[in-house]
Structure formats: structure tokens, C-alpha cells
Amino acid sequence: MPIIVDIDVMLAKRKMPVGALADRVGITPANLAVLKNGRAKAVRFTTLEALCEVLECQPGDLLRWEPDA
């Protein structure tokens, strides 16, 4: 998949556990796992906004595009 989700990178930079991020964003840990593992087909802008607010980052810090090999 050409869209790469870098939530793990931001979690490591912020030294925040996944469960804490899920609680603060208001989504279940299971849904956060689907998103961070790149298995999500879509993400709501409200969820992306909440992730950016909690992690104090920009959407481009969480998502990036890589062409297929």
C-alpha cells in the first residue's frame, strides 16, 4: 500500500503508550491498531485532527505516500 502510517514513530518520539493515545483521542485501542498498522481503508478528519492535537504534530508527520515498487 502506498500510504504509510507513522503513528508508531510519533508515539516513540512522544514516549506515549498506545492505550493512552487511544484514550485521549477517543477511539478504541483496536481501532487505533487498525489505523497504525496500515489496515484502515479510511480515516475521519476528526480522528486525524485529534491525533495531531494529542501528538502535537501535523498530518504529514503521521501519513506519507510511497510509490509502489
Beta strands, then each sheet from edge to edge (+ up, - down):
strand 1: 3-5
strand 2: 63-65
sheet 1: 1+ 2-
end
